[in-house]
């Protein structure tokens, strides 16, 4: 599997980027978790889909500054009862 994934990355030229990207099944797993987070999928679902604990899933990328800013902006204008 490792070789198949690496060869697929080479076929699309990822090894020729600067810096080169070596694609592995583990990198694909990280990318999957990151893309789910970017899509707004909750940590519980991301953990389930990756067969990880919530703690381990959180290690696959902490929220970036812009993500935290968007979360704070989502509260702007909300009424407090």
QUIFENPE-V303115 format. One record per pair of residues at least 6 apart in sequence whose C-alpha atoms are under 8 Angstrom apart, sorted by sequence separation. I is the first residue (numbers start at 1). J is the second residue. D is the distance in whole Angstrom. If there is no record, write none. Layout:
i	j	d
I	J	D
I	J	D
This chain:
i	j	d
9	15	7
10	16	8
14	20	6
15	21	5
37	43	8
47	53	6
14	21	5
15	22	6
47	54	5
50	57	8
14	22	7
14	23	8
37	46	8
47	56	8
36	46	7
44	54	6
47	57	5
43	54	7
46	57	7
9	21	8
9	22	7
33	46	6
9	23	6
43	57	7
43	58	7
6	22	7
6	23	5
33	50	7
5	23	6
6	24	6
5	24	6
5	25	7
29	50	7
2	24	6
2	25	6
1	25	8
33	57	8
34	60	7
33	60	7
34	61	7
30	60	6
